[in-house]
Structure formats: structure tokens, C-alpha cells
Amino acid sequence: MDQQGRLTQWNDAKGYGFITPLSRGPRIFVHISQFQQRNRRPSLNDLLTYVVGHDEQGRLRAKEVRYQNHAQRQPVKRESFSAALPITAVVLILLGLASINYRIIPIGPILSLTSYSSAADKVIANAYQAQQSGVQVGGEGVVDRVLPDDDDGSRHQRFILRLASGQTLLIAHNIDIAPRIEALRSGDRVAFYGQYEWNAEGGVIHWTHHDPDGQHVSGWLKYNGMVYQ
């Protein structure tokens, strides 16, 4: 059953916040991936409809979220996104094949391949320039900096990854759902597949894990011969 509430807390850089129900009751956690409309970013005081669900720990989470007001829309540069679409299709096919191979051969040789890395970097660069969010992307890079875990809401392991193009990404890896990468250090190489969310610093990669509800494309991190999903 659909509920109504207002977005009373929102962290745009991390892509999550909390909804306060109009009918009272506890605040409900909401992730950017659950917003059904992708033509703008969430804003404080947005009136929303949503379905109440739970995560694996039994905590409330909002699903199938839709805007009920239309203020503060952000323009979308359609021409840049259109140009990226053919490349995106190629990258997703290559990454799908790579996902199969990772299960049967050592990861080290795969991480050394560059057949799709430049195309993947271009997709991410296009998404950044167009301020696109909700784009499924993959690639690899070198750890630039390891950050403290984010314990606000779902726990996330965080680190800055630098792509070959020079663009940096914040990787926010949900360690309430997927295992943490232990002993990660600057200079380590990490491959990723997840959902890109725009921010001014280069962007954030979320959903680097499986979806317990089976409603979202599964992502992953690959490091030192192991898959973290």
C-alpha cells in the first residue's frame, strides 16, 4: 500500500536520506536507487509516495518512491546522454562477459585487460558532464584514498578510486549486505560494477552488492582475486 511522506533529511553526495511519514510514525530510510523518476535529484521537503519495505536486518526502508511535487527540477543535457548510449550498451555486454569469466579464471589477468576500460571511463565521464544519475556503469581504477566507514544509516566502506582518465569516484560499498574489503590501501587496484550517482567531485558508485530483494541489478567489487558482492 502506498504511503505519503516528506523528505526531511537528504545527503546528496551519498545518495540517501530519510522520509517522515505524513501519518506520523518513525522516519524511513530511502536510497536514491528507489526513486522511480530520474529527471531530477531529490530535495528537502519533497512530498513523496512510497511502499514500506525492510532490509535484511529488518529495518524500515522506502521502495518504489515517486515525487508528488515538481519543484527544483534540474536540467538534463539529453544530447550528452544520447551520445553515451551506444558506448554504454557495448560496455554492459563486455562487463557481462567479464562477470562470467571472473568466476572461472584468476582475476589478476582480467584486471590487466584494457579492452573495455577506456570505453567505460568515457561513459562515466559523459554521465558526469551531463549530471546524470542512476546510470549502471563498470570499470577499474587505483585506490587514491581510503576513507573512514560511513555509519549513518546502512554502513558503507568508502574509498576514492582514480580512473585511468583521471576522474575520481567515491565508492560507497554497503557492508551491511556485502563483505568488506579488508586491508585496502592506497595504490591497490579495484574493479567495480554499480550505479553511478552524480556529484560535483566526480560522482559516487553505489549498489556494489547484490540486491536481497532481487529488484535491482547486482553490482560487485573485485579485488586481489576475490569478488565482494
Helices and strands as residue ranges (DSSP letters): E 2-11, E 16-21, E 28-31, G 32-34, E 47-54, E 60-67, H 78-102, H 107-111, H 117-129, E 135-150, E 156-162, E 168-174, E 189-197, E 204-206, E 220-223, E 226-228
